[in-house]
Amino acid sequence: MKLPADLQQHDPADTIRPLRPPWAIAEWAFAARCDGCQACVRACREGVLKRGADGLVEADFRFGGCDFCGACLAACDRGALRRELRSTTRAFRFAIAIGTDCLARAGEPCRTCQDFCDSFAIRFDTGGQGPVVLDNCSGCGACVGPCPVGSIKLYRPTSPGSA
């Protein structure tokens, strides 16, 4: 299934910074609970979690994606990542959008994002419009780093029931 049009297009101002770890609680609460101990950073086997500019942990997808192993969740004893969220919500509270600067949208033969998408959530339509993000996108971020033009951005969906 294709994501609704309002999730396909987004305001660049909605781009999320910082990107918190999977299963992070609301930003204001995360900032209060996370003390920057980096236990989750050390536990992250994919190397996606890093210390951010604010001293707190954030996800950085430039060099890989999250495999949702839960090691960061198990390592966090401060309550900034919530175990009960693991079974009831998506790990990340954001979605991806592929910008107009996408090479495939410009007619170039690029499908890098699709090649790196383990959940098969990126498809290419036959009308030449470039990639389409499907609603089974996990938000793992594996497509972000490999994009040769940095066209993939993460944002907070605004429609009810979305990421």
Backbone hydrogen bonds, N-H to C=O, Kabsch-Sander energy under -0.5 kcal/mol:
donor,donor_aa,acceptor,acceptor_aa,energy
3,L,133,V,-1.6
7,L,4,P,-1.8
8,Q,4,P,-1.2
9,Q,5,A,-2.0
14,D,11,D,-2.7
15,T,12,P,-1.6
16,I,154,L,-1.6
20,R,18,P,-0.7
23,W,91,A,-3.5
24,A,21,P,-1.3
24,A,91,A,-0.5
25,I,80,A,-2.2
30,F,26,A,-3.2
31,A,27,E,-2.8
32,A,28,W,-1.0
33,R,29,A,-2.1
34,C,30,F,-3.2
42,R,38,Q,-2.3
43,A,39,A,-1.6
44,C,40,C,-1.3
45,R,43,A,-0.7
47,G,44,C,-0.9
50,K,58,E,-2.7
52,G,56,L,-3.5
55,G,52,G,-1.9
58,E,50,K,-2.6
59,A,19,L,-3.8
60,D,48,V,-2.9
63,F,60,D,-0.6
64,G,61,F,-0.5
66,C,140,C,-2.5
74,A,70,G,-2.3
75,A,71,A,-1.7
76,C,72,C,-1.4
77,D,75,A,-0.7
82,R,23,W,-2.4
83,R,81,L,-0.6
85,L,82,R,-1.0
86,R,83,R,-1.4
88,T,84,E,-0.6
89,T,85,L,-2.1
95,A,155,Y,-2.7
97,A,153,K,-2.3
99,G,97,A,-0.6
99,G,151,S,-2.6
102,C,99,G,-1.4
106,A,102,C,-1.0
106,A,103,L,-0.5
107,G,104,A,-1.5
108,E,103,L,-2.7
110,C,108,E,-2.0
115,D,111,R,-2.2
116,F,112,T,-1.5
117,C,113,C,-0.5
117,C,114,Q,-0.9
118,D,116,F,-1.0
120,F,117,C,-1.2
123,R,121,A,-0.6
123,R,132,V,-2.5
125,D,123,R,-0.5
125,D,130,G,-1.5
128,G,125,D,-0.8
132,V,123,R,-3.4
134,L,121,A,-3.7
134,L,132,V,-0.5
135,D,1,M,-1.9
137,C,134,L,-1.4
144,V,141,G,-1.3
145,G,61,F,-1.1
145,G,141,G,-0.8
147,C,143,C,-0.8
147,C,144,V,-0.7
150,G,147,C,-1.1
153,K,97,A,-2.6
153,K,151,S,-0.5
155,Y,95,A,-2.4
156,R,14,D,-1.0
162,S,159,S,-1.6
